[in-house]
Amino acid sequence: MRFGSVCSGVEAASVAWKPLGWKAQFVSEIDKFPNAVLAHHYPDVPNYGDMNNFKEWNANTIDLLVGGTPCQSFSIAGLRKGLAAPSGNLMLTYLAMAEQLKPKWLVWENVPGVLSSNGGRDFGTFLSALGQIGYGFSWRVLDAQYFRSPQRRRRLFVIGCLGDWKSAAEVLFEPESVSGDSTPRREARQSDATNAGVCTARMRGFGDYACDNTASALKARDYKDATDLVVESKNSVRRLTPIECERLQGFPDNYTQISWRNKDPTDCPAGPRYKAMGNSMAVPVMRWIGEKIQKKDNQ
């Protein structure tokens, strides 16, 4: 699978999908520290920088476009300006890229707040545009704690498949849910997914669509609490180290410990490493999505 990555950060997608044999054809990032991390780990992958300039890129053909456009305007903690904010409009730039490159698959990630931003109209605009450029899609909020990650981290994922809503839905949902079959009721427990939707849309226009919010939740995966990541005593609680934050997000130890501003990697400051991990997608969730896409492609 050849994929392109935008708003790449430190490339959770590449870390997650390397075991699948997938390779990034390009990345797109403007933040200085993540750019240095990308140059360190992926020196042969072109970094095109600002995604607003995508029409000038000489991008290779790709099978999948992945991106987590900036979430500040959709976050509960942010100003909630939605599409009125320049960063929010990057989600429409992502769609314009998809229309030009026409990959079979799309993977878009954001905070759950996007569902209610501007009364839900911002997300509705995104989905409407997806249908208009030819993609069937599904969406779901997944919590990293149910994917062998010892943290609560809820994120919205939208999967698009060119001309095929059912394949998009089967990535995030069990096949019996997509077909409309009911499943035995599970015992009361936390689920790893909420606010889910599967939509079909006419390829020309979005006036005719149907949503199903009753699909069964994905089976929660067992995980072991990594109690060694939180060190506390009767008198104090210490902050997690950068390595521990990398582990929480599913990255290899010292993945972000690089030569920075002409200093030795051992002198790499903790601040930008914390920020990079805080902004990143969770690798275990991304790997699960990749596995589901690959399984669907191999059918």
Backbone as a ProteinNet text record, in pm:
[ID]
protein_1_A
[PRIMARY]
MRFGSVCSGVEAASVAWKPLGWKAQFVSEIDKFPNAVLAHHYPDVPNYGDMNNFKEWNANTIDLLVGGTPCQSFSIAGLRKGLAAPSGNLMLTYLAMAEQLKPKWLVWENVPGVLSSNGGRDFGTFLSALGQIGYGFSWRVLDAQYFRSPQRRRRLFVIGCLGDWKSAAEVLFEPESVSGDSTPRREARQSDATNAGVCTARMRGFGDYACDNTASALKARDYKDATDLVVESKNSVRRLTPIECERLQGFPDNYTQISWRNKDPTDCPAGPRYKAMGNSMAVPVMRWIGEKIQKKDNQ
[TERTIARY]
85	0	88.2	67.4	140.7	49.7	98	12.4	83.6	2	50.2	-0.2	82.3	49	56.5	-49	-49.6	-74.4	-30.9	-31	33.8	151	210.6	259.9	292.4	350.9	479.8	490.3	609.1	579.7	472.4	439.1	398.6	289.8	230.5	187.7	142.4	96.8	209.4	327.9	440.6	483.4	482.6	519.2	415.3	287.8	179.8	175.3	203	180.8	306.3	421.2	544.5	535.2	479.1	468.3	379.6	294.4	207.5	277.3	397.5	469.9	428.7	353.2	310.4	421.5	427.6	533.9	477.8	518.4	477.7	547.4	469.9	524.9	562.2	495.5	528.9	468.6	525.2	469.8	454.3	378.7	354.9	344.7	445.2	450.8	525.6	482.8	547.3	613.8	580	637.8	784.3	871.3	1015.2	1061.9	1018.6	1068.5	1017.3	888	844.2	915.7	943.7	1017.7	1155.5	1220.2	1351.1	1340.2	1232.7	1210	1185.6	1106.4	1079.4	1207.3	1290.3	1415.6	1509.2	1502.9	1588.3	1545.2	1414.8	1365.5	1332.4	1296.4	1250.8	1320.5	1452.7	1526.9	1496.3	1445.1	1416.6	1272.5	1190.9	1050.7	1037.5	988.5	975.1	881.7	924.9	839.1	799.7	673.8	627.8	589.8	595.8	569	421.5	392.2	257	160.5	56.7	-38.5	-123.7	-127	-201.7	-142.3	-18.8	48.3	44	-50.8	-49.9	-59.9	-118.8	-132.4	3.3	104.2	238.7	324.6	272.7	351.2	360.7	470.5	487	471.1	349.5	324.9	307.2	363.3	344.8	201.6	163.5	33.1	25	-87.2	-103.7	-234.4	-237.7	-357.6	-439.5	-376.5	-443	-387.6	-476.1	-436.3	-478.8	-382.4	-410.5	-374.5	-454.4	-423.5	-508.4	-448.5	-520.7	-506.8	-595.3	-584.2	-599.3	-544	-542.3	-678.4	-676.1	-801.2	-839.1	-754.1	-779.2	-916.9	-960.6	-1087	-1207.1	-1183.9	-1292.8	-1288.9	-1180.1	-1164.4	-1253.4	-1301.9	-1379.7	-1296	-1164.3	-1074.5	-1039	-1068.6	-1032.8	-1140.4	-1126.4	-1220	-1345.8	-1346	-1461.6	-1506.1	-1410.8	-1444.4	-1474.2	-1444.1	-1476.4	-1415.1	-1494.1	-1443	-1409.3	-1449.9	-1414.4	-1267.3	-1204.2	-1062.2	-979.2	-865.7	-780.3	-740.2	-709.2	-668	-782.8	-904.2	-1019.9	-1041.4	-1011.9	-1030.9	-936.8	-834	-743.4	-814.2	-926.1	-996.8	-1058	-1091.4	-1140	-1024.8	-907.1	-788.3	-756.2	-772.3	-752.1	-843.7	-969.1	-1063.8	-1027.9	-978	-935.1	-818.9	-729.4	-619.8	-673.5	-771	-829.8	-894	-959.4	-1024.1	-920.5	-805.4	-702.4	-627.7	-592.1	-509.4	-591.6	-717.7	-810.7	-755	-706.4	-667	-791.6	-773.1	-887.8	-938.1	-846.5	-881.8	-846.8	-927.3	-900.1	-909.2	-816.7	-823	-804	-907.4	-902.8	-932	-851.4	-863.4	-880.6	-960.8	-978.6	-1034.6	-1052	-1109.1	-1260.4	-1323.8	-1468.7	-1547.3	-1484.8	-1553.3	-1596.3	-1535.3	-1573.6	-1718.9	-1769.6	-1906.8	-2009.4	-1974.4	-2068.1	-2025	-1911.4	-1864	-1966.7	-2000.3	-2096.6	-2228.8	-2269.5	-2394.9	-2394.3	-2275.1	-2263.2	-2251.1	-2265	-2264	-2126.4	-2019.4	-1885.2	-1860.5	-1896.5	-1877.4	-1970.8	-2089.2	-2180.4	-2124.2	-2056.2	-1991.5	-1884.8	-1805.7	-1700.5	-1758.4	-1862.7	-1922.5	-1989.7	-2054.9	-2118.9	-2017	-1903.4	-1798	-1740.6	-1727.7	-1680	-1769.4	-1899.6	-1992.6	-1985.3	-1967.6	-1965.8	-1843.9	-1732.4	-1612.8	-1602.2	-1705.2	-1712.3	-1682.2	-1673.6	-1636.1	-1755.3	-1767.7	-1852.3	-1771.6	-1838.2	-1762.7	-1833.3	-1757.4	-1809.1	-1727.4	-1782.4	-1706.7	-1733.9	-1637.8	-1649.7	-1551.6	-1591.4	-1500.4	-1439.9	-1307.9	-1236	-1152.6	-1148.8	-1072.3	-948.8	-831.1	-705.1	-691.2	-760.9	-743.5	-791.9	-875.4	-924.3	-843.2	-727.7	-638.6	-499.7	-497	-371.6	-285.8	-350.9	-279.5	-328.2	-239.1	-280.2	-315.1	-407.4	-451.5	-591.8	-665.4	-793.1	-768.2	-795.3	-771.6	-875.1	-980.4	-1090	-1066.4	-1073.1	-1054.9	-1155.8	-1199.8	-1290.2	-1211	-1251.8	-1190	-1295.9	-1262.8	-1347.7	-1271.8	-1335	-1277.4	-1355.6	-1285.4	-1348.4	-1297.4	-1386	-1346.6	-1410.7	-1330.6	-1376.2	-1488.4	-1606.7	-1721	-1777.5	-1742.7	-1779.5	-1804.8	-1929.2	-1959.7	-1946.4	-1978.9	-1979.3	-1839.3	-1741	-1603.1	-1554.9	-1591.8	-1554.1	-1614.4	-1739.9	-1807.7	-1747.7	-1705.7	-1653.3	-1515	-1449.7	-1323.5	-1348.5	-1450.5	-1477.2	-1582	-1658.3	-1766.4	-1751.9	-1814.2	-1817.5	-1909.5	-1878.8	-1958.3	-2106.2	-2140.8	-2282.1	-2356.8	-2285.2	-2348.4	-2378.2	-2285.8	-2303.9	-2420	-2438.6	-2545.5	-2680.8	-2680.5	-2806.5	-2847.4	-2766.1	-2798.1	-2779.5	-2867.7	-2853.6	-2757.4	-2693.2	-2597.9	-2642.6	-2602.1	-2641.2	-2597.7	-2683.2	-2652.3	-2538.2	-2442.6	-2328.7	-2363.8	-2289.9	-2306.3	-2264.5	-2323.4	-2292	-2144.1	-2077.7	-1936.3	-1900.1	-1782.8	-1738.6	-1716.3	-1752.1	-1720.6	-1604.2	-1541.3	-1426.7	-1467.8	-1596.6	-1640.4	-1778.7	-1797.3	-1926.6	-1945.9	-2063.1	-2089.1	-2052.3	-2108	-2069.2	-2170.9	-2126.8	-2219.9	-2170.3	-2264	-2233.2	-2326.5	-2272.9	-2355.8	-2330.1	-2436.2	-2421.6	-2471.8	-2412.4	-2452.5	-2445.3	-2534.6	-2522	-2392.7	-2328	-2197.8	-2206.5	-2321	-2338.3	-2439.5	-2385.5	-2472.1	-2489.9	-2537.4	-2548.8	-2692.6	-2786.4	-2924.9	-2988.7	-2938	-2998	-2902	-2923	-2832.2	-2907.7	-2849.3	-2908.9	-2799.9	-2830.8	-2732.9	-2782.2	-2690.7	-2721.8	-2633.3	-2693.1	-2617.1	-2637.7	-2688.1	-2720.5	-2623.6	-2518.9	-2424.7	-2354.7	-2324.1	-2263.9	-2124.6	-2087.4	-1954.7	-1849.6	-1732.3	-1620.4	-1588.5	-1536.6	-1501.5	-1381.5	-1399.3	-1288.9	-1174.9	-1055.4	-937.9	-887	-843.1	-786	-652.8	-623.8	-493.6	-450.7	-322.7	-266.7	-223.5	-270.9	-232	-81.2	-20.1	125.1	151.4	141.6	152.2	288.5	388.8	522.3	535.2	431.4	438.3	398.3	337.4	299.4	366.6	455.1	530.6	483.6	429.6	379.2	410.3	410.6	430.5	330.8	340.4	247.8	264.3	382.8	412.3	426.3	436.9	463.7	414.5	392.1	361	451.2	526.3	617.5	557.6	611.2	567.7	623.5	546.6	595.5	716.3	807.2	922.7	883.9	963.4	934.3	925.8	1013.2	1008.3	874.6	827.4	700.2	583.5	592	488.9	493.1	613	626	562.6	582.1	522.7	370.4	318.3	173.1	112.3	182.3	131.6	171.8	251	285.4	410.7	493.5	617.6	732.7	838.2	957.7	1021.7	1091.7	1163.2	1259.6	1260.4	1351.4	1329.9	1211.8	1179.3	1198.4	1169.1	1181.1	1309.5	1398.1	1526.4	1624.6	1629.5	1708.9	1806.6	1893.8	1981.5	1896.8	1895.2	1805.4	1882.4	1878.2	1946.9	2095.3	2156	2300	2346.5	2253.3	2291.1	2285	2359.6	2360.2	2221.6	2181.2	2050.4	2026.8	2132.4	2116.4	2077.3	2098.3	2060.3	1929.5	1856.7	1729.3	1632.9	1576.4	1489.1	1359.6	1305.6	1184	1059.9	1056.9	936.5	880.7	960	907.2	874.3	938.9	907.1	768.9	739.3	605.9	499.1	525.6	428.3	404.1	511.4	498.3	412	430.7	350	205.3	186.8	50.7	-30.3	37.1	-31.5	-46.1	18.8	24.1	-102.2	-126.2	-225.3	-166.7	-253.6	-210	-177.5	-55.7	-9.1	-94.6	-132.4	-211.8	-345.4	-409.4	-536.5	-513.8	-408.5	-377.3	-340.7	-270.5	-234.4	-359.4	-452.5	-578.1	-654.4	-660.8	-728.8	-658.7	-525.9	-450.7	-475.4	-478.2	-503.7	-641.3	-740.5	-875.8	-883.1	-813.6	-811.9	-742.8	-630.3	-557.7	-640.6	-709.2	-795.3	-904	-960.8	-1066.2	-1009.9	-892.4	-830.8	-794.4	-764.5	-723	-839	-959.1	-1075.6	-1103.4
-119.5	0	123.8	210.5	337.6	446.2	518.7	621	755.6	859.3	994.6	1043.8	1119.3	1164.8	1316.5	1380.1	1525.2	1557.5	1678.2	1712	1595.3	1556.2	1427.5	1417	1530.5	1521.3	1441.1	1342.7	1257.2	1120.3	1111.5	996.1	870.6	882.6	763.9	663.7	714.9	625.8	534.9	592	511	407.8	445.6	351.2	239	276.8	178.7	82.7	132.9	53.1	-10.9	16.5	-48.3	-200.3	-259.4	-406	-462.3	-379.1	-423.1	-415.3	-357.5	-340.5	-216.5	-126.2	-2.8	101.3	188.7	290	425	527.6	664.3	710.3	767.6	825.5	971.7	1035.7	1172.4	1201.7	1299.8	1353.1	1503.2	1564.5	1708.6	1763.5	1839.7	1894.3	2027	2121.7	2253.3	2283.3	2209.9	2236.1	2191.3	2273.6	2250.6	2122.2	2098.3	1978.5	1849.7	1835.5	1715.8	1699.1	1811.3	1801.9	1739.3	1775.2	1717.9	1568.5	1530.2	1388.2	1311.9	1370.6	1306.4	1291	1395.1	1388.9	1283.1	1264.2	1164.9	1023	996.3	859.8	826	927.5	900.2	993.3	985.8	1079.4	1064.7	949	926	958.5	1001.1	1033.7	1184.6	1232.5	1377.3	1440.4	1552.5	1630.9	1757	1765.5	1876.5	2000.9	1993.6	2112.5	2149.1	2275.5	2329.2	2260.3	2197.5	2125.7	2218.8	2346.7	2441.8	2454.5	2412.1	2422.9	2291.5	2205.7	2071.3	2070.3	2171.6	2173.1	2186.2	2230.3	2245	2121.1	2023.4	1904.9	1812.9	1742.8	1638.7	1503.9	1483.3	1367.3	1239.9	1130.6	1000.6	951.7	856	793.7	723.1	740.5	678.9	599.7	503.7	423	474.4	555.4	601.4	737.4	825.1	955.8	963.3	987.3	993.9	1131.6	1181.3	1311	1339	1407.3	1457.1	1607.4	1675.8	1821.1	1886.3	2007.3	2070.4	2071	2039.2	2020.5	2139.1	2242.3	2348	2411.6	2432	2500.2	2410.1	2279.5	2187.3	2132.8	2157.4	2102.8	2176.7	2103.2	2166	2274.1	2250.5	2345.6	2463.5	2455.2	2561.6	2668.9	2756.8	2867.6	2828.4	2706.5	2652.4	2739.7	2797.6	2878.6	2793.1	2665.2	2574.1	2614.9	2609.7	2637.6	2784.3	2869.4	3011.2	3034	2937	2947.8	2889.2	2951.7	2899.2	2754.7	2716.4	2579.1	2482.3	2523.8	2438.9	2414.5	2514.7	2500.5	2399.1	2356.6	2256.5	2123.7	2100.1	1976.2	1980.6	2099.7	2111.9	2103.2	2152.1	2134.6	1986.3	1911.4	1766.5	1703.7	1748.1	1693.4	1733.8	1856.2	1898.5	1813.3	1777	1687.6	1551	1501.8	1372.1	1374.2	1485.2	1496	1495.3	1557	1562.6	1430.5	1368.7	1248.3	1121.1	1124.5	1013.2	879.2	874.3	745.1	661.3	531.5	445.8	469.9	491.2	501	638.1	681.9	801.5	765	818.6	805.4	944.5	995.2	1130.9	1121.7	1192.7	1185.5	1324.5	1332.3	1459.6	1433.9	1540.8	1528.8	1511.8	1447.3	1428.7	1560.1	1669.8	1798.5	1843.3	1787.1	1825	1786.1	1685.7	1641.1	1747.3	1831.9	1934.6	2075.2	2089.8	2221.5	2290.7	2414.9	2493	2417.1	2354.6	2282.3	2159.8	2105	1988.3	2021.2	2149.2	2186.3	2171.7	2193	2177.9	2033.7	1939.6	1799.2	1761	1816.3	1791.4	1840.4	1955	2006.8	1911.1	1858.3	1763.9	1638.6	1582	1460.8	1486.5	1600.7	1634.8	1642.3	1705.7	1716.5	1579.6	1492.3	1356.8	1286.9	1296.5	1234.1	1295.4	1426	1495.2	1460.5	1426.3	1390.9	1240.1	1166.3	1026.4	922.4	961.9	865.6	823.4	691	640.1	645.1	651.9	676.5	621.9	610	578.7	656.4	675.4	745.2	681.7	697.5	640	705.6	720.2	767.1	645.2	633.3	520.4	568.3	489	521	432.2	494.2	419.5	317.1	337.2	243.7	103.6	90.5	-41.7	-103.7	-44.9	-96.7	-116.9	-170.1	-201.3	-77.2	33.6	155.6	198.6	214.5	244.2	391.5	442.9	581.1	595.2	692.2	726.4	835.7	804.8	901	876	954.5	939.1	1028	968.5	1044	997.1	1091.4	1061.8	1018.2	907.3	859.7	850.4	903.9	891.8	808.6	704.7	620.6	644.9	675.6	692	587.4	538.5	444.9	490.9	505.1	563.1	478.4	538.2	473.6	354.4	336.2	212.9	240.1	265.7	295	171.3	52.9	-67.5	-104.9	-93.6	-124.2	-27.6	101	199.7	163.4	119	84.4	-38.9	-135.9	-260	-244.5	-131.3	-104.5	-71.8	8	51.4	-31.6	-110.4	-187.6	-334.7	-420	-560.7	-583.1	-678.6	-699.8	-720.5	-791.9	-816.5	-688	-588.4	-460.4	-383.8	-391.1	-320.4	-378.6	-511.5	-576.1	-558.3	-503.9	-478.7	-589	-694.5	-803.2	-756.9	-801.2	-766.8	-863.6	-820.2	-904.4	-919.2	-1028	-1045.3	-925.9	-887.4	-771.2	-804.2	-715.5	-736	-694.7	-748.4	-704.2	-558.9	-490.1	-349.1	-332.7	-256.5	-228.2	-112.1	-58.7	47.6	-8.5	68.1	26.7	110.1	64	135.7	230.9	244.5	332.9	387.1	515.9	580.7	677.8	741.7	842.8	791.2	676.2	611.6	637.1	632.4	649.4	582.4	530.6	476.6	546.2	607	679.4	634.1	632.9	615.2	741.8	780.8	903.2	884.5	947.5	947.6	1018.3	969.7	1024.1	1165.5	1203.5	1341.3	1408.9	1473.8	1542.7	1461.2	1524.1	1459.2	1464.4	1484.2	1499.2	1369.4	1256.3	1127.7	1043.8	1037.1	959.3	897	798	731.8	701.7	717.6	691.5	580.6	494.5	385.8	401.1	438.5	455.5	338.6	227.7	116.7	0.5	18.1	-91.5	-129.5	-256	-304	-247	-227.2	-173.7	-279.3	-233.4	-325.3	-396.6	-514.8	-588.1	-523.5	-489.4	-426.3	-524.3	-479	-563.2	-554.9	-666.9	-667.1	-593.6	-526	-462.8	-465.2	-457.9	-459.2	-319.5	-271.1	-137.7	-130.6	-30.9	-13.7	70.1	6.1	79.9	141.6	92.8	149.1	286	329.5	458.7	572.2	540	641.1	606.2	691.8	665.6	761.9	705.8	791.4	730.3	817.4	772.9	848.2	830.9	899.5	1050.5	1096.1	1238.9	1307.6	1233.1	1299.9	1216.5	1284.7	1222.4	1287.6	1209.1	1268.1	1268.8	1356	1367.7	1252.5	1209.2	1106.6	1158.5	1070	1106.7	1104.4	1165.8	1157.9	1014.8	926.5	786.5	724.6	753.2	697.3	749.7	875.9	929.5	862.9	833.3	759.8	622.2	557.6	425.5	435.3	538.4	556.4	565.8	631.6	650.2	536.8	442.6	326.4	340.6	441	461.1	386.6	356.9	296.5	393.6	339.4	423	516.5	643	745.9	776.9	751.2	782.1	930.3	1015.1	1159.9	1217.9	1134.2	1183.3	1193.4	1312.8	1333.5	1449	1464.9	1581.3	1703.1	1801.8	1916	2045.2	2130	2259.2	2241.8	2152.2	2127	2071.9	2013.7	1951.2	1800.3	1732.9	1587.5	1535.5	1418.1	1362.6	1350.6	1324.7	1312.5	1445.3	1556	1688.4	1738.1	1650.6	1690.4	1734	1854.7	1903.9	1824.2	1817.8	1739	1808.2	1943	2016.3	1978.8	1989.7	1953.9	1806.6	1722.5	1579.3	1554.2	1621.2	1611.1	1660.4	1773.8	1831.2	1738.2	1681.3	1592	1470.9	1415.7	1300.2	1340.3	1458.5	1505.1	1529	1569.2	1597.8	1474.6	1365.8	1249.9	1164.3	1087.5	981.3	866.2	784.2	667.4	554	506	403.5	276.5	224.7	101.4	114.5	229.7	250.2	255.5	326.8	336.8	200.9	118.4	-14.2	-98.7	-90.7	-166.6	-123.8	6.1	55.4	5.5	11	-39.3	-187	-264.4	-407.7	-433.9	-354	-373.2	-335.2	-228.8	-189.7	-296.6	-347.1	-449.2	-576	-613.3	-731.5	-714	-593.8	-567.1	-571.8	-517.2	-518.2	-659.1	-746.3	-882.2	-978.1	-932.7	-1019.3	-1043.8
0	0	0	-97	-103.2	-47.6	51.9	112.2	117.9	120.7	141.5	275.6	346.3	480.8	486.1	538.5	556.4	703.2	743.9	886.9	960.9	912.7	946.8	1089.7	1153.9	1286.4	1281.1	1370	1370	1308.7	1232.6	1148.4	1225.1	1301	1362.8	1257.2	1141	1034.3	986.1	963.6	915.8	1018.7	1146.4	1252.5	1260.5	1251.3	1263.5	1145.8	1026.7	906	849	908.4	861.4	867.9	977.1	980.7	870.8	811.5	703.2	567.5	566.1	440.6	363.6	428.2	362.7	369.4	270.4	267	226	301	268.3	140.5	49.4	-72.9	-51.4	44.1	82.2	218.3	285.8	409.7	391.8	481.7	473.7	615	656.2	791.6	789.3	873.5	877.1	1010.7	1117	1248.4	1250.6	1306.6	1294.1	1361.8	1484.8	1553.4	1487.4	1460.5	1386.7	1253.1	1185.9	1059.2	1079.7	1190.2	1219.3	1249.8	1318.5	1347.1	1217.1	1127.5	998.5	917.3	914.5	839.3	896.9	1028.3	1094.3	1059.9	1065.5	1047.6	902	822.3	685.9	586.3	579.5	494.3	345.5	304.9	163.3	123.7	220.5	192.1	174.7	60.4	39.9	142.6	198.9	288.4	212.8	173.3	90.8	170.8	303	382.6	387.2	362	375.3	279.4	333.4	249.1	163.5	197.1	114.5	-25	-41	-170.6	-249.3	-217.6	-275.2	-427.6	-486.7	-632	-702	-626.3	-682.6	-660.1	-586.1	-554.8	-675.8	-682.7	-783.7	-714.3	-661.7	-577.5	-659.4	-607.7	-670.8	-653.2	-734	-719.6	-584.9	-515.6	-383.9	-379.7	-287.6	-265.3	-148.4	-62.9	59.1	97.9	144.9	196.6	342.7	430.8	573.6	626	718.7	778.3	900.2	995.2	1112.1	1112.2	1040.8	1029.3	1165.3	1184.4	1317	1384	1514.7	1586.9	1674.8	1683.3	1781.2	1764.8	1640.9	1619.8	1645.9	1665.3	1692.6	1834.4	1906.2	2039.6	2138.2	2239.1	2345.4	2413.4	2420	2486	2396.7	2269.6	2177.2	2167.6	2070.8	2055.1	1979.8	1922.4	1852.5	1736.4	1665.1	1548.4	1425.7	1436.8	1328.2	1196.6	1091	957.3	937.5	1030.8	1020.1	1051.1	1118.2	1150.5	1037.6	1004.4	896.8	917.4	1043.2	1067.6	1043.5	1074.6	1050.2	903.1	820.8	677	614.2	687.7	633.5	608.8	676.4	647.9	508.1	460.4	323.1	223.8	264.3	180.7	165.4	274.1	268.9	164.7	160.4	63.6	-79.1	-95.5	-228.7	-277.6	-186.6	-221.9	-263.3	-187.4	-219.3	-356.7	-390.4	-521.1	-633.2	-609.9	-713.1	-726.3	-612.5	-614.4	-633.1	-593.3	-608.5	-555.4	-431.7	-375.4	-346.7	-339.9	-309.5	-168.8	-74.1	67.4	125	219	297.9	445.7	525	670.7	728.5	794.6	851.7	1000.7	1079.1	1225.1	1283.9	1390.8	1459.9	1599.4	1675	1808.7	1798.9	1897.4	1892.2	1888.1	1932.2	1930.8	1793.3	1688.5	1552.3	1524	1596.4	1573.8	1611.9	1708.5	1753.3	1715.2	1649.1	1608.8	1518.9	1554.3	1476	1461.2	1571.9	1571.4	1482.8	1453.9	1368.7	1221	1187.5	1045.9	982.4	1062.2	1006.2	961.8	1048.2	1011.8	897.1	898.1	786.7	654.7	658	537.3	487.7	582.5	547.6	482.3	542.5	488.1	353.7	342.5	215.3	103.2	133	32	-3.3	95.4	69.2	-33.4	-12.6	-105.7	-244.1	-249.4	-377.7	-461.5	-396.5	-474.6	-497.2	-458.3	-498.2	-393.7	-265.1	-162.1	-77.2	-58	47.9	176.5	290.8	413.5	536.2	641.8	775.1	875.7	994	1098	1233.2	1322	1455.4	1550.5	1675.7	1779.8	1847.9	1840.8	1900	2017.8	2122.5	2242.9	2248.5	2255.1	2249	2360.2	2472.4	2584.5	2550.6	2447.6	2408.6	2295.4	2267.6	2164.2	2222.2	2342.8	2411.4	2437.6	2459.9	2496.6	2635	2733.4	2870.2	2890.7	2811.6	2825	2767.1	2818	2758.4	2654.8	2531.7	2423.8	2315.5	2317.4	2222.8	2101.4	1983.3	1860.8	1755.5	1675.3	1565.6	1443.9	1382.9	1259.5	1150.7	1035	916.9	814.2	764.7	660.3	532.1	425.1	295	198.5	112.4	8.7	-121.7	-224.5	-349.8	-410.9	-418.2	-479.7	-405.2	-277.6	-208.8	-60.5	-24.7	115.7	204.1	148.6	230.8	276.5	187.8	227.3	334	319.4	421.1	555.7	554.3	679	743.8	662.7	717.9	779.1	754.1	822.6	969.5	997.3	1134.1	1205.3	1130.6	1189.8	1154	1234	1202	1082.9	994.1	872.9	899.7	1009.9	1037	1069	1123.2	1152.2	1024.1	928.8	802.8	723.5	732.2	657.5	723.1	846.6	914.7	1009.3	1021.2	1113	1256.5	1342.6	1484	1548.8	1654.8	1725.4	1869.2	1936.7	2076.5	2159.3	2251.9	2335.5	2429.6	2436.4	2523.4	2664.5	2759.8	2896	2906.5	3005.1	3022	3052.1	2968.8	2988.2	2897.6	2916.3	2828.3	2689.5	2588.5	2452.3	2403.4	2298.3	2245.1	2135	2113.1	2006.6	2036.8	2010.3	2026.3	1912.2	1910.4	1807.1	1668.6	1635.5	1510.9	1401.9	1280.5	1170.6	1044.7	968.6	837.5	740.6	640.4	546.3	404.3	325.8	183	117.5	11.9	-55.6	-205.1	-276	-420.2	-456.3	-558.7	-592.2	-647.3	-693.3	-739.1	-647.8	-547	-451.7	-325.5	-221.5	-91.3	-42	-135	-92.9	-49.7	-92	-64.5	17.2	148.7	231.8	348.8	405.9	521.1	621.6	748.6	854	945.7	989.1	1080.8	1203	1318.7	1443.5	1537.7	1488.2	1577.2	1564	1482.4	1461.3	1590.4	1602.4	1727.2	1745	1869.9	1900.6	1871.1	1839.4	1819.3	1949.3	1939	2058.5	2125.2	2250.7	2323.1	2340	2311.5	2325.5	2468.5	2519.6	2653.4	2651.7	2758	2769.5	2915.2	2936	3070.2	3106.5	3222.1	3265	3284.2	3222.7	3236.4	3360.6	3477.1	3602.4	3623.3	3550.3	3566.9	3502.5	3425.4	3360	3453	3564.1	3661.4	3792.6	3836.7	3958.5	4066.3	4172	4279.1	4414.6	4514	4651.6	4737.9	4866.1	4955.3	4949.1	4912.1	4919.5	4784.4	4674	4547.2	4429	4319.7	4191.9	4088.7	4015	3918.4	3779	3696.6	3558.8	3476.4	3378.3	3287.4	3210.8	3178.3	3097.1	2950	2861.8	2718.7	2666.8	2716.2	2673.2	2711.5	2831.5	2876.5	2793.1	2751.7	2663.8	2526.7	2478.9	2352.6	2364.7	2478.1	2499.3	2503.5	2567.9	2573.7	2434.3	2344.4	2209.2	2114.5	2162.9	2082.6	1998.5	2026.8	1952.8	2019.4	1943.3	2004.1	2103.1	2198.7	2295.3	2223.5	2268	2216.4	2068.4	2018.7	1879.2	1850.4	1947.9	1927.3	1985.9	2032.8	2085.2	1969.2	1910	1788.9	1808.8	1715.5	1714.7	1680.8	1769.7	1755	1778.2	1678.5	1685.1	1716.7	1640.6	1647.4	1781	1856.6	1982.7	1968.8	2054.1	2054.3	2092.8	2038.9	2074.8	2224.6	2300.8	2445.7	2509.2	2436.8	2487.1	2426.2	2357.3	2296.8	2406.9	2400.5	2507.3	2516.4	2635.8	2658.6	2603.6	2606.8	2567.2	2430.8	2324.5	2192.8	2179.2	2257.1	2253.7	2314.2	2426	2485.1	2387.2	2325.6	2231.7	2113.3	2060.9	1946.7	1979.9	2098.9	2138.8	2166.6	2224.8	2252.9	2127.6	2020.2	1893.7	1804.2	1840.5	1752.5	1761.7	1656.4	1662.3	1744.8	1800.2	1875.5	1778.5	1784.1	1690.2	1694.3	1811.9	1812	1739.2	1751.1	1681	1530.6	1489.9	1347.3	1288.9	1366.9	1316.3	1295.2	1388.1	1375.1	1250.3	1226.3	1106.2	980.8	980	865	841.6	948.1	935	875.8	918.2	866	717.5	679	538	454.6	504.4	429.8	416.5	521.8	517.3	412.5	407.1	308.7	167.7	147.2	14.5	-32.3	63.3	29.3	5.3	31.1	10.8	-136.8
[MASK]
+++++++++++++++++++++++++++++++++++++++++++++++++++++++++++++++++++++++++++++++++++++++++++++++++++++++++++++++++++++++++++++++++++++++++++++++++++++++++++++++++++++++++++++++++++++++++++++++++++++++++++++++++++++++++++++++++++++++++++++++++++++++++++++++++++++++++++++++++++++++++++++++++++++++++++

